[in-house]
Amino acid sequence: MRRVLLALALGYVLVAGLNRVAERFGLMTCGCAPDCWCHRRGLSLFRWVFPWRHTSAHSAHDKAELDLG
């Protein structure tokens, strides 16, 4: 059981690192507000693998248009 949990944790960090590399090459972009937690040093690694509680840079009107599109 311990090995399984360790493998899951290492896989999670590996995916986070690969997503960070993809972001560096411009394959992914973050649309969050500048004061979002995901822009903090150290936490930005987990931006793409922990997609909850982000602060959006879009207004409510923009979000409605994005949902319709």
mmCIF file as Biopython writes it, N, C-alpha, C and O atoms, coordinates in Angstrom:
data_model
#
loop_
_atom_site.group_PDB
_atom_site.id
_atom_site.type_symbol
_atom_site.label_atom_id
_atom_site.label_alt_id
_atom_site.label_comp_id
_atom_site.label_asym_id
_atom_site.label_entity_id
_atom_site.label_seq_id
_atom_site.pdbx_PDB_ins_code
_atom_site.Cartn_x
_atom_site.Cartn_y
_atom_site.Cartn_z
_atom_site.occupancy
_atom_site.B_iso_or_equiv
_atom_site.auth_seq_id
_atom_site.auth_asym_id
_atom_site.pdbx_PDB_model_num
ATOM 1   N N  . MET A ? 1  ? 0.824   -1.194 0.000   1.0 0.0 1  A 1 
ATOM 2   C CA . MET A ? 1  ? 0.000   0.000  0.000   1.0 0.0 1  A 1 
ATOM 3   C C  . MET A ? 1  ? 0.867   1.257  0.000   1.0 0.0 1  A 1 
ATOM 4   O O  . MET A ? 1  ? 0.540   2.255  -0.643  1.0 0.0 1  A 1 
ATOM 5   N N  . ARG A ? 2  ? 1.976   1.191  0.731   1.0 0.0 2  A 1 
ATOM 6   C CA . ARG A ? 2  ? 2.871   2.347  0.808   1.0 0.0 2  A 1 
ATOM 7   C C  . ARG A ? 2  ? 3.490   2.663  -0.552  1.0 0.0 2  A 1 
ATOM 8   O O  . ARG A ? 2  ? 3.636   3.828  -0.920  1.0 0.0 2  A 1 
ATOM 9   N N  . ARG A ? 3  ? 3.847   1.628  -1.284  1.0 0.0 3  A 1 
ATOM 10  C CA . ARG A ? 3  ? 4.429   1.823  -2.617  1.0 0.0 3  A 1 
ATOM 11  C C  . ARG A ? 3  ? 3.423   2.445  -3.586  1.0 0.0 3  A 1 
ATOM 12  O O  . ARG A ? 3  ? 3.780   3.276  -4.421  1.0 0.0 3  A 1 
ATOM 13  N N  . VAL A ? 4  ? 2.178   2.035  -3.465  1.0 0.0 4  A 1 
ATOM 14  C CA . VAL A ? 4  ? 1.137   2.572  -4.341  1.0 0.0 4  A 1 
ATOM 15  C C  . VAL A ? 4  ? 0.957   4.064  -4.074  1.0 0.0 4  A 1 
ATOM 16  O O  . VAL A ? 4  ? 0.867   4.857  -5.011  1.0 0.0 4  A 1 
ATOM 17  N N  . LEU A ? 5  ? 0.904   4.446  -2.806  1.0 0.0 5  A 1 
ATOM 18  C CA . LEU A ? 5  ? 0.756   5.867  -2.465  1.0 0.0 5  A 1 
ATOM 19  C C  . LEU A ? 5  ? 1.968   6.674  -2.910  1.0 0.0 5  A 1 
ATOM 20  O O  . LEU A ? 5  ? 1.819   7.798  -3.391  1.0 0.0 5  A 1 
ATOM 21  N N  . LEU A ? 6  ? 3.153   6.121  -2.758  1.0 0.0 6  A 1 
ATOM 22  C CA . LEU A ? 6  ? 4.359   6.802  -3.207  1.0 0.0 6  A 1 
ATOM 23  C C  . LEU A ? 6  ? 4.358   6.954  -4.724  1.0 0.0 6  A 1 
ATOM 24  O O  . LEU A ? 6  ? 4.730   8.007  -5.241  1.0 0.0 6  A 1 
ATOM 25  N N  . ALA A ? 7  ? 3.946   5.914  -5.439  1.0 0.0 7  A 1 
ATOM 26  C CA . ALA A ? 7  ? 3.883   5.985  -6.904  1.0 0.0 7  A 1 
ATOM 27  C C  . ALA A ? 7  ? 2.860   7.022  -7.351  1.0 0.0 7  A 1 
ATOM 28  O O  . ALA A ? 7  ? 3.109   7.750  -8.311  1.0 0.0 7  A 1 
ATOM 29  N N  . LEU A ? 8  ? 1.725   7.104  -6.682  1.0 0.0 8  A 1 
ATOM 30  C CA . LEU A ? 8  ? 0.715   8.105  -7.024  1.0 0.0 8  A 1 
ATOM 31  C C  . LEU A ? 8  ? 1.230   9.520  -6.772  1.0 0.0 8  A 1 
ATOM 32  O O  . LEU A ? 8  ? 1.017   10.413 -7.592  1.0 0.0 8  A 1 
ATOM 33  N N  . ALA A ? 9  ? 1.899   9.727  -5.654  1.0 0.0 9  A 1 
ATOM 34  C CA . ALA A ? 9  ? 2.443   11.048 -5.332  1.0 0.0 9  A 1 
ATOM 35  C C  . ALA A ? 9  ? 3.519   11.444 -6.341  1.0 0.0 9  A 1 
ATOM 36  O O  . ALA A ? 9  ? 3.535   12.582 -6.812  1.0 0.0 9  A 1 
ATOM 37  N N  . LEU A ? 10 ? 4.406   10.530 -6.673  1.0 0.0 10 A 1 
ATOM 38  C CA . LEU A ? 10 ? 5.452   10.840 -7.657  1.0 0.0 10 A 1 
ATOM 39  C C  . LEU A ? 10 ? 4.863   11.090 -9.040  1.0 0.0 10 A 1 
ATOM 40  O O  . LEU A ? 10 ? 5.340   11.957 -9.772  1.0 0.0 10 A 1 
ATOM 41  N N  . GLY A ? 11 ? 3.832   10.336 -9.401  1.0 0.0 11 A 1 
ATOM 42  C CA . GLY A ? 11 ? 3.158   10.551 -10.685 1.0 0.0 11 A 1 
ATOM 43  C C  . GLY A ? 11 ? 2.490   11.914 -10.741 1.0 0.0 11 A 1 
ATOM 44  O O  . GLY A ? 11 ? 2.514   12.580 -11.776 1.0 0.0 11 A 1 
ATOM 45  N N  . TYR A ? 12 ? 1.900   12.326 -9.640  1.0 0.0 12 A 1 
ATOM 46  C CA . TYR A ? 12 ? 1.247   13.636 -9.549  1.0 0.0 12 A 1 
ATOM 47  C C  . TYR A ? 12 ? 2.252   14.760 -9.758  1.0 0.0 12 A 1 
ATOM 48  O O  . TYR A ? 12 ? 1.992   15.701 -10.508 1.0 0.0 12 A 1 
ATOM 49  N N  . VAL A ? 13 ? 3.405   14.658 -9.092  1.0 0.0 13 A 1 
ATOM 50  C CA . VAL A ? 13 ? 4.445   15.677 -9.232  1.0 0.0 13 A 1 
ATOM 51  C C  . VAL A ? 13 ? 5.053   15.630 -10.632 1.0 0.0 13 A 1 
ATOM 52  O O  . VAL A ? 13 ? 5.387   16.676 -11.187 1.0 0.0 13 A 1 
ATOM 53  N N  . LEU A ? 14 ? 5.202   14.447 -11.209 1.0 0.0 14 A 1 
ATOM 54  C CA . LEU A ? 14 ? 5.730   14.324 -12.566 1.0 0.0 14 A 1 
ATOM 55  C C  . LEU A ? 14 ? 4.815   14.999 -13.586 1.0 0.0 14 A 1 
ATOM 56  O O  . LEU A ? 14 ? 5.284   15.723 -14.464 1.0 0.0 14 A 1 
ATOM 57  N N  . VAL A ? 15 ? 3.524   14.764 -13.468 1.0 0.0 15 A 1 
ATOM 58  C CA . VAL A ? 15 ? 2.559   15.401 -14.373 1.0 0.0 15 A 1 
ATOM 59  C C  . VAL A ? 15 ? 2.573   16.912 -14.181 1.0 0.0 15 A 1 
ATOM 60  O O  . VAL A ? 15 ? 2.483   17.664 -15.152 1.0 0.0 15 A 1 
ATOM 61  N N  . ALA A ? 16 ? 2.687   17.356 -12.937 1.0 0.0 16 A 1 
ATOM 62  C CA . ALA A ? 16 ? 2.765   18.796 -12.667 1.0 0.0 16 A 1 
ATOM 63  C C  . ALA A ? 16 ? 4.003   19.394 -13.332 1.0 0.0 16 A 1 
ATOM 64  O O  . ALA A ? 16 ? 3.929   20.472 -13.922 1.0 0.0 16 A 1 
ATOM 65  N N  . GLY A ? 17 ? 5.125   18.710 -13.242 1.0 0.0 17 A 1 
ATOM 66  C CA . GLY A ? 17 ? 6.347   19.190 -13.872 1.0 0.0 17 A 1 
ATOM 67  C C  . GLY A ? 17 ? 6.255   19.225 -15.390 1.0 0.0 17 A 1 
ATOM 68  O O  . GLY A ? 17 ? 6.713   20.178 -16.020 1.0 0.0 17 A 1 
ATOM 69  N N  . LEU A ? 18 ? 5.672   18.201 -15.973 1.0 0.0 18 A 1 
ATOM 70  C CA . LEU A ? 18 ? 5.508   18.169 -17.432 1.0 0.0 18 A 1 
ATOM 71  C C  . LEU A ? 18 ? 4.580   19.282 -17.904 1.0 0.0 18 A 1 
ATOM 72  O O  . LEU A ? 18 ? 4.819   19.889 -18.948 1.0 0.0 18 A 1 
ATOM 73  N N  . ASN A ? 19 ? 3.530   19.549 -17.146 1.0 0.0 19 A 1 
ATOM 74  C CA . ASN A ? 19 ? 2.634   20.646 -17.494 1.0 0.0 19 A 1 
ATOM 75  C C  . ASN A ? 19 ? 3.338   21.986 -17.375 1.0 0.0 19 A 1 
ATOM 76  O O  . ASN A ? 19 ? 3.075   22.897 -18.161 1.0 0.0 19 A 1 
ATOM 77  N N  . ARG A ? 20 ? 4.221   22.116 -16.412 1.0 0.0 20 A 1 
ATOM 78  C CA . ARG A ? 20 ? 4.997   23.348 -16.245 1.0 0.0 20 A 1 
ATOM 79  C C  . ARG A ? 20 ? 5.917   23.561 -17.453 1.0 0.0 20 A 1 
ATOM 80  O O  . ARG A ? 20 ? 6.069   24.688 -17.925 1.0 0.0 20 A 1 
ATOM 81  N N  . VAL A ? 21 ? 6.523   22.493 -17.947 1.0 0.0 21 A 1 
ATOM 82  C CA . VAL A ? 21 ? 7.372   22.580 -19.147 1.0 0.0 21 A 1 
ATOM 83  C C  . VAL A ? 21 ? 6.527   22.976 -20.354 1.0 0.0 21 A 1 
ATOM 84  O O  . VAL A ? 21 ? 6.940   23.819 -21.150 1.0 0.0 21 A 1 
ATOM 85  N N  . ALA A ? 22 ? 5.350   22.374 -20.492 1.0 0.0 22 A 1 
ATOM 86  C CA . ALA A ? 22 ? 4.459   22.725 -21.604 1.0 0.0 22 A 1 
ATOM 87  C C  . ALA A ? 22 ? 4.049   24.188 -21.531 1.0 0.0 22 A 1 
ATOM 88  O O  . ALA A ? 22 ? 3.943   24.860 -22.558 1.0 0.0 22 A 1 
ATOM 89  N N  . GLU A ? 23 ? 3.818   24.681 -20.322 1.0 0.0 23 A 1 
ATOM 90  C CA . GLU A ? 23 ? 3.467   26.091 -20.147 1.0 0.0 23 A 1 
ATOM 91  C C  . GLU A ? 23 ? 4.641   26.987 -20.530 1.0 0.0 23 A 1 
ATOM 92  O O  . GLU A ? 23 ? 4.444   28.045 -21.129 1.0 0.0 23 A 1 
ATOM 93  N N  . ARG A ? 24 ? 5.843   26.578 -20.195 1.0 0.0 24 A 1 
ATOM 94  C CA . ARG A ? 24 ? 7.045   27.354 -20.518 1.0 0.0 24 A 1 
ATOM 95  C C  . ARG A ? 24 ? 7.226   27.492 -22.030 1.0 0.0 24 A 1 
ATOM 96  O O  . ARG A ? 24 ? 7.675   28.530 -22.516 1.0 0.0 24 A 1 
ATOM 97  N N  . PHE A ? 25 ? 6.875   26.440 -22.767 1.0 0.0 25 A 1 
ATOM 98  C CA . PHE A ? 25 ? 6.994   26.471 -24.229 1.0 0.0 25 A 1 
ATOM 99  C C  . PHE A ? 25 ? 5.783   27.103 -24.914 1.0 0.0 25 A 1 
ATOM 100 O O  . PHE A ? 25 ? 5.732   27.161 -26.142 1.0 0.0 25 A 1 
ATOM 101 N N  . GLY A ? 26 ? 4.822   27.570 -24.143 1.0 0.0 26 A 1 
ATOM 102 C CA . GLY A ? 26 ? 3.677   28.260 -24.702 1.0 0.0 26 A 1 
ATOM 103 C C  . GLY A ? 26 ? 2.549   27.363 -25.169 1.0 0.0 26 A 1 
ATOM 104 O O  . GLY A ? 26 ? 1.629   27.831 -25.838 1.0 0.0 26 A 1 
ATOM 105 N N  . LEU A ? 27 ? 2.599   26.090 -24.833 1.0 0.0 27 A 1 
ATOM 106 C CA . LEU A ? 27 ? 1.539   25.173 -25.238 1.0 0.0 27 A 1 
ATOM 107 C C  . LEU A ? 27 ? 0.291   25.311 -24.375 1.0 0.0 27 A 1 
ATOM 108 O O  . LEU A ? 27 ? -0.800  24.916 -24.787 1.0 0.0 27 A 1 
ATOM 109 N N  . MET A ? 28 ? 0.450   25.876 -23.171 1.0 0.0 28 A 1 
ATOM 110 C CA . MET A ? 28 ? -0.660  26.095 -22.251 1.0 0.0 28 A 1 
ATOM 111 C C  . MET A ? 28 ? -0.514  27.493 -21.669 1.0 0.0 28 A 1 
ATOM 112 O O  . MET A ? 28 ? 0.601   27.949 -21.413 1.0 0.0 28 A 1 
ATOM 113 N N  . THR A ? 29 ? -1.636  28.176 -21.460 1.0 0.0 29 A 1 
ATOM 114 C CA . THR A ? 29 ? -1.595  29.491 -20.835 1.0 0.0 29 A 1 
ATOM 115 C C  . THR A ? 29 ? -2.640  29.553 -19.734 1.0 0.0 29 A 1 
ATOM 116 O O  . THR A ? 29 ? -3.705  28.943 -19.827 1.0 0.0 29 A 1 
ATOM 117 N N  . CYS A ? 30 ? -2.317  30.294 -18.705 1.0 0.0 30 A 1 
ATOM 118 C CA . CYS A ? 30 ? -3.218  30.454 -17.569 1.0 0.0 30 A 1 
ATOM 119 C C  . CYS A ? 30 ? -3.992  31.748 -17.747 1.0 0.0 30 A 1 
ATOM 120 O O  . CYS A ? 30 ? -3.403  32.784 -18.057 1.0 0.0 30 A 1 
ATOM 121 N N  . GLY A ? 31 ? -5.306  31.701 -17.557 1.0 0.0 31 A 1 
ATOM 122 C CA . GLY A ? 31 ? -6.137  32.880 -17.703 1.0 0.0 31 A 1 
ATOM 123 C C  . GLY A ? 31 ? -6.585  33.452 -16.371 1.0 0.0 31 A 1 
ATOM 124 O O  . GLY A ? 31 ? -7.587  34.164 -16.302 1.0 0.0 31 A 1 
ATOM 125 N N  . CYS A ? 32 ? -5.853  33.147 -15.323 1.0 0.0 32 A 1 
ATOM 126 C CA . CYS A ? 32 ? -6.225  33.621 -13.986 1.0 0.0 32 A 1 
ATOM 127 C C  . CYS A ? 32 ? -5.823  35.069 -13.775 1.0 0.0 32 A 1 
ATOM 128 O O  . CYS A ? 32 ? -4.984  35.619 -14.488 1.0 0.0 32 A 1 
ATOM 129 N N  . ALA A ? 33 ? -6.447  35.664 -12.775 1.0 0.0 33 A 1 
ATOM 130 C CA . ALA A ? 33 ? -6.095  37.018 -12.354 1.0 0.0 33 A 1 
ATOM 131 C C  . ALA A ? 33 ? -4.693  37.007 -11.743 1.0 0.0 33 A 1 
ATOM 132 O O  . ALA A ? 33 ? -4.254  35.976 -11.233 1.0 0.0 33 A 1 
ATOM 133 N N  . PRO A ? 34 ? -3.991  38.129 -11.788 1.0 0.0 34 A 1 
ATOM 134 C CA . PRO A ? 34 ? -2.629  38.183 -11.248 1.0 0.0 34 A 1 
ATOM 135 C C  . PRO A ? 34 ? -2.533  37.874 -9.756  1.0 0.0 34 A 1 
ATOM 136 O O  . PRO A ? 34 ? -1.466  37.482 -9.285  1.0 0.0 34 A 1 
ATOM 137 N N  . ASP A ? 35 ? -3.619  38.041 -9.002  1.0 0.0 35 A 1 
ATOM 138 C CA . ASP A ? 35 ? -3.564  37.764 -7.572  1.0 0.0 35 A 1 
ATOM 139 C C  . ASP A ? 35 ? -4.010  36.343 -7.207  1.0 0.0 35 A 1 
ATOM 140 O O  . ASP A ? 35 ? -4.199  36.044 -6.028  1.0 0.0 35 A 1 
ATOM 141 N N  . CYS A ? 36 ? -4.178  35.482 -8.184  1.0 0.0 36 A 1 
ATOM 142 C CA . CYS A ? 36 ? -4.581  34.096 -7.942  1.0 0.0 36 A 1 
ATOM 143 C C  . CYS A ? 36 ? -3.444  33.335 -7.253  1.0 0.0 36 A 1 
ATOM 144 O O  . CYS A ? 36 ? -2.273  33.678 -7.418  1.0 0.0 36 A 1 
ATOM 145 N N  . TRP A ? 37 ? -3.793  32.308 -6.485  1.0 0.0 37 A 1 
ATOM 146 C CA . TRP A ? 37 ? -2.791  31.527 -5.766  1.0 0.0 37 A 1 
ATOM 147 C C  . TRP A ? 37 ? -1.824  30.840 -6.716  1.0 0.0 37 A 1 
ATOM 148 O O  . TRP A ? 37 ? -0.679  30.573 -6.352  1.0 0.0 37 A 1 
ATOM 149 N N  . CYS A ? 38 ? -2.271  30.554 -7.921  1.0 0.0 38 A 1 
ATOM 150 C CA . CYS A ? 38 ? -1.434  29.778 -8.838  1.0 0.0 38 A 1 
ATOM 151 C C  . CYS A ? 38 ? -0.279  30.590 -9.429  1.0 0.0 38 A 1 
ATOM 152 O O  . CYS A ? 38 ? 0.569   30.032 -10.126 1.0 0.0 38 A 1 
ATOM 153 N N  . HIS A ? 39 ? -0.234  31.873 -9.167  1.0 0.0 39 A 1 
ATOM 154 C CA . HIS A ? 39 ? 0.883   32.691 -9.633  1.0 0.0 39 A 1 
ATOM 155 C C  . HIS A ? 39 ? 1.961   32.851 -8.571  1.0 0.0 39 A 1 
ATOM 156 O O  . HIS A ? 39 ? 2.982   33.490 -8.825  1.0 0.0 39 A 1 
ATOM 157 N N  . ARG A ? 40 ? 1.756   32.291 -7.399  1.0 0.0 40 A 1 
ATOM 158 C CA . ARG A ? 40 ? 2.752   32.385 -6.332  1.0 0.0 40 A 1 
ATOM 159 C C  . ARG A ? 40 ? 3.903   31.421 -6.598  1.0 0.0 40 A 1 
ATOM 160 O O  . ARG A ? 40 ? 3.717   30.329 -7.135  1.0 0.0 40 A 1 
ATOM 161 N N  . ARG A ? 41 ? 5.077   31.852 -6.213  1.0 0.0 41 A 1 
ATOM 162 C CA . ARG A ? 41 ? 6.270   31.021 -6.379  1.0 0.0 41 A 1 
ATOM 163 C C  . ARG A ? 41 ? 6.103   29.735 -5.561  1.0 0.0 41 A 1 
ATOM 164 O O  . ARG A ? 41 ? 5.691   29.777 -4.401  1.0 0.0 41 A 1 
ATOM 165 N N  . GLY A ? 42 ? 6.417   28.629 -6.160  1.0 0.0 42 A 1 
ATOM 166 C CA . GLY A ? 42 ? 6.296   27.339 -5.496  1.0 0.0 42 A 1 
ATOM 167 C C  . GLY A ? 42 ? 4.952   26.667 -5.725  1.0 0.0 42 A 1 
ATOM 168 O O  . GLY A ? 42 ? 4.887   25.447 -5.874  1.0 0.0 42 A 1 
ATOM 169 N N  . LEU A ? 43 ? 3.890   27.443 -5.756  1.0 0.0 43 A 1 
ATOM 170 C CA . LEU A ? 43 ? 2.562   26.869 -5.985  1.0 0.0 43 A 1 
ATOM 171 C C  . LEU A ? 43 ? 2.227   26.776 -7.467  1.0 0.0 43 A 1 
ATOM 172 O O  . LEU A ? 43 ? 1.352   26.005 -7.861  1.0 0.0 43 A 1 
ATOM 173 N N  . SER A ? 44 ? 2.915   27.552 -8.283  1.0 0.0 44 A 1 
ATOM 174 C CA . SER A ? 44 ? 2.606   27.560 -9.714  1.0 0.0 44 A 1 
ATOM 175 C C  . SER A ? 44 ? 2.880   26.209 -10.369 1.0 0.0 44 A 1 
ATOM 176 O O  . SER A ? 44 ? 2.338   25.924 -11.437 1.0 0.0 44 A 1 
ATOM 177 N N  . LEU A ? 45 ? 3.702   25.382 -9.755  1.0 0.0 45 A 1 
ATOM 178 C CA . LEU A ? 45 ? 3.955   24.040 -10.280 1.0 0.0 45 A 1 
ATOM 179 C C  . LEU A ? 45 ? 2.670   23.222 -10.344 1.0 0.0 45 A 1 
ATOM 180 O O  . LEU A ? 45 ? 2.490   22.405 -11.248 1.0 0.0 45 A 1 
ATOM 181 N N  . PHE A ? 46 ? 1.781   23.444 -9.383  1.0 0.0 46 A 1 
ATOM 182 C CA . PHE A ? 46 ? 0.565   22.648 -9.287  1.0 0.0 46 A 1 
ATOM 183 C C  . PHE A ? 46 ? -0.647  23.306 -9.940  1.0 0.0 46 A 1 
ATOM 184 O O  . PHE A ? 46 ? -1.780  22.874 -9.723  1.0 0.0 46 A 1 
ATOM 185 N N  . ARG A ? 47 ? -0.417  24.338 -10.729 1.0 0.0 47 A 1 
ATOM 186 C CA . ARG A ? 47 ? -1.503  25.084 -11.373 1.0 0.0 47 A 1 
ATOM 187 C C  . ARG A ? 47 ? -2.404  24.194 -12.220 1.0 0.0 47 A 1 
ATOM 188 O O  . ARG A ? 47 ? -3.625  24.342 -12.180 1.0 0.0 47 A 1 
ATOM 189 N N  . TRP A ? 48 ? -1.834  23.288 -12.974 1.0 0.0 48 A 1 
ATOM 190 C CA . TRP A ? 48 ? -2.619  22.497 -13.927 1.0 0.0 48 A 1 
ATOM 191 C C  . TRP A ? 48 ? -3.136  21.192 -13.348 1.0 0.0 48 A 1 
ATOM 192 O O  . TRP A ? 48 ? -4.056  20.600 -13.911 1.0 0.0 48 A 1 
ATOM 193 N N  . VAL A ? 49 ? -2.579  20.730 -12.253 1.0 0.0 49 A 1 
ATOM 194 C CA . VAL A ? 49 ? -3.051  19.474 -11.670 1.0 0.0 49 A 1 
ATOM 195 C C  . VAL A ? 49 ? -3.946  19.703 -10.458 1.0 0.0 49 A 1 
ATOM 196 O O  . VAL A ? 49 ? -4.481  18.749 -9.894  1.0 0.0 49 A 1 
ATOM 197 N N  . PHE A ? 50 ? -4.112  20.949 -10.057 1.0 0.0 50 A 1 
ATOM 198 C CA . PHE A ? 50 ? -5.030  21.308 -8.973  1.0 0.0 50 A 1 
ATOM 199 C C  . PHE A ? 50 ? -5.884  22.468 -9.463  1.0 0.0 50 A 1 
ATOM 200 O O  . PHE A ? 50 ? -5.637  23.618 -9.099  1.0 0.0 50 A 1 
ATOM 201 N N  . PRO A ? 51 ? -6.891  22.176 -10.287 1.0 0.0 51 A 1 
ATOM 202 C CA . PRO A ? 51 ? -7.640  23.240 -10.962 1.0 0.0 51 A 1 
ATOM 203 C C  . PRO A ? 51 ? -8.793  23.841 -10.165 1.0 0.0 51 A 1 
ATOM 204 O O  . PRO A ? 51 ? -9.710  24.405 -10.763 1.0 0.0 51 A 1 
ATOM 205 N N  . TRP A ? 52 ? -8.779  23.741 -8.853  1.0 0.0 52 A 1 
ATOM 206 C CA . TRP A ? 52 ? -9.875  24.281 -8.060  1.0 0.0 52 A 1 
ATOM 207 C C  . TRP A ? 52 ? -9.497  25.596 -7.409  1.0 0.0 52 A 1 
ATOM 208 O O  . TRP A ? 52 ? -8.330  25.847 -7.109  1.0 0.0 52 A 1 
ATOM 209 N N  . ARG A ? 53 ? -10.501 26.428 -7.196  1.0 0.0 53 A 1 
ATOM 210 C CA . ARG A ? 53 ? -10.397 27.690 -6.467  1.0 0.0 53 A 1 
ATOM 211 C C  . ARG A ? 53 ? -9.436  28.684 -7.108  1.0 0.0 53 A 1 
ATOM 212 O O  . ARG A ? 53 ? -8.718  29.400 -6.410  1.0 0.0 53 A 1 
ATOM 213 N N  . HIS A ? 54 ? -9.426  28.725 -8.421  1.0 0.0 54 A 1 
ATOM 214 C CA . HIS A ? 54 ? -8.652  29.737 -9.134  1.0 0.0 54 A 1 
ATOM 215 C C  . HIS A ? 54 ? -9.462  31.027 -9.190  1.0 0.0 54 A 1 
ATOM 216 O O  . HIS A ? 54 ? -10.692 30.992 -9.178  1.0 0.0 54 A 1 
ATOM 217 N N  . THR A ? 55 ? -8.780  32.156 -9.250  1.0 0.0 55 A 1 
ATOM 218 C CA . THR A ? 55 ? -9.423  33.450 -9.368  1.0 0.0 55 A 1 
ATOM 219 C C  . THR A ? 55 ? -9.375  33.846 -10.838 1.0 0.0 55 A 1 
ATOM 220 O O  . THR A ? 55 ? -8.298  34.087 -11.383 1.0 0.0 55 A 1 
ATOM 221 N N  . SER A ? 56 ? -10.514 33.914 -11.468 1.0 0.0 56 A 1 
ATOM 222 C CA . SER A ? 56 ? -10.576 34.189 -12.889 1.0 0.0 56 A 1 
ATOM 223 C C  . SER A ? 56 ? -10.359 35.663 -13.183 1.0 0.0 56 A 1 
ATOM 224 O O  . SER A ? 56 ? -10.785 36.531 -12.420 1.0 0.0 56 A 1 
ATOM 225 N N  . ALA A ? 57 ? -9.692  35.937 -14.295 1.0 0.0 57 A 1 
ATOM 226 C CA . ALA A ? 57 ? -9.480  37.305 -14.747 1.0 0.0 57 A 1 
ATOM 227 C C  . ALA A ? 57 ? -10.660 37.790 -15.581 1.0 0.0 57 A 1 
ATOM 228 O O  . ALA A ? 57 ? -10.712 38.957 -15.968 1.0 0.0 57 A 1 
ATOM 229 N N  . HIS A ? 58 ? -11.616 36.887 -15.860 1.0 0.0 58 A 1 
ATOM 230 C CA . HIS A ? 58 ? -12.763 37.227 -16.690 1.0 0.0 58 A 1 
ATOM 231 C C  . HIS A ? 58 ? -13.912 37.740 -15.822 1.0 0.0 58 A 1 
ATOM 232 O O  . HIS A ? 58 ? -14.084 37.306 -14.683 1.0 0.0 58 A 1 
ATOM 233 N N  . SER A ? 59 ? -14.678 38.650 -16.364 1.0 0.0 59 A 1 
ATOM 234 C CA . SER A ? 59 ? -15.865 39.129 -15.666 1.0 0.0 59 A 1 
ATOM 235 C C  . SER A ? 59 ? -16.989 38.107 -15.843 1.0 0.0 59 A 1 
ATOM 236 O O  . SER A ? 59 ? -16.852 37.156 -16.613 1.0 0.0 59 A 1 
ATOM 237 N N  . ALA A ? 60 ? -18.080 38.302 -15.141 1.0 0.0 60 A 1 
ATOM 238 C CA . ALA A ? 60 ? -19.221 37.395 -15.259 1.0 0.0 60 A 1 
ATOM 239 C C  . ALA A ? 60 ? -19.770 37.393 -16.680 1.0 0.0 60 A 1 
ATOM 240 O O  . ALA A ? 60 ? -20.195 36.351 -17.178 1.0 0.0 60 A 1 
ATOM 241 N N  . HIS A ? 61 ? -19.765 38.558 -17.342 1.0 0.0 61 A 1 
ATOM 242 C CA . HIS A ? 61 ? -20.233 38.646 -18.726 1.0 0.0 61 A 1 
ATOM 243 C C  . HIS A ? 61 ? -19.316 37.844 -19.645 1.0 0.0 61 A 1 
ATOM 244 O O  . HIS A ? 61 ? -19.794 37.124 -20.522 1.0 0.0 61 A 1 
ATOM 245 N N  . ASP A ? 62 ? -18.003 37.963 -19.451 1.0 0.0 62 A 1 
ATOM 246 C CA . ASP A ? 62 ? -17.054 37.195 -20.271 1.0 0.0 62 A 1 
ATOM 247 C C  . ASP A ? 62 ? -17.242 35.702 -20.082 1.0 0.0 62 A 1 
ATOM 248 O O  . ASP A ? 62 ? -17.192 34.937 -21.045 1.0 0.0 62 A 1 
ATOM 249 N N  . LYS A ? 63 ? -17.458 35.290 -18.845 1.0 0.0 63 A 1 
ATOM 250 C CA . LYS A ? 63 ? -17.671 33.867 -18.571 1.0 0.0 63 A 1 
ATOM 251 C C  . LYS A ? 63 ? -18.913 33.353 -19.277 1.0 0.0 63 A 1 
ATOM 252 O O  . LYS A ? 63 ? -18.906 32.244 -19.811 1.0 0.0 63 A 1 
ATOM 253 N N  . ALA A ? 64 ? -19.987 34.149 -19.287 1.0 0.0 64 A 1 
ATOM 254 C CA . ALA A ? 64 ? -21.216 33.729 -19.961 1.0 0.0 64 A 1 
ATOM 255 C C  . ALA A ? 64 ? -20.988 33.585 -21.450 1.0 0.0 64 A 1 
ATOM 256 O O  . ALA A ? 64 ? -21.510 32.656 -22.066 1.0 0.0 64 A 1 
ATOM 257 N N  . GLU A ? 65 ? -20.221 34.482 -22.041 1.0 0.0 65 A 1 
ATOM 258 C CA . GLU A ? 65 ? -19.925 34.383 -23.472 1.0 0.0 65 A 1 
ATOM 259 C C  . GLU A ? 65 ? -19.055 33.172 -23.771 1.0 0.0 65 A 1 
ATOM 260 O O  . GLU A ? 65 ? -19.246 32.514 -24.794 1.0 0.0 65 A 1 
ATOM 261 N N  . LEU A ? 66 ? -18.096 32.864 -22.890 1.0 0.0 66 A 1 
ATOM 262 C CA . LEU A ? 66 ? -17.250 31.705 -23.089 1.0 0.0 66 A 1 
ATOM 263 C C  . LEU A ? 66 ? -18.049 30.410 -22.974 1.0 0.0 66 A 1 
ATOM 264 O O  . LEU A ? 66 ? -17.781 29.449 -23.696 1.0 0.0 66 A 1 
ATOM 265 N N  . ASP A ? 67 ? -19.031 30.381 -22.067 1.0 0.0 67 A 1 
ATOM 266 C CA . ASP A ? 67 ? -19.868 29.200 -21.917 1.0 0.0 67 A 1 
ATOM 267 C C  . ASP A ? 67 ? -20.738 28.964 -23.141 1.0 0.0 67 A 1 
ATOM 268 O O  . ASP A ? 67 ? -20.992 27.818 -23.510 1.0 0.0 67 A 1 
ATOM 269 N N  . LEU A ? 68 ? -21.198 30.047 -23.777 1.0 0.0 68 A 1 
ATOM 270 C CA . LEU A ? 68 ? -22.041 29.906 -24.958 1.0 0.0 68 A 1 
ATOM 271 C C  . LEU A ? 68 ? -21.252 29.508 -26.198 1.0 0.0 68 A 1 
ATOM 272 O O  . LEU A ? 68 ? -21.772 28.819 -27.075 1.0 0.0 68 A 1 
ATOM 273 N N  . GLY A ? 69 ? -20.004 29.940 -26.270 1.0 0.0 69 A 1 
ATOM 274 C CA . GLY A ? 69 ? -19.171 29.731 -27.456 1.0 0.0 69 A 1 
ATOM 275 C C  . GLY A ? 69 ? -18.704 28.361 -27.567 1.0 0.0 69 A 1 
ATOM 276 O O  . GLY A ? 69 ? -17.991 28.026 -28.513 1.0 0.0 69 A 1 
#
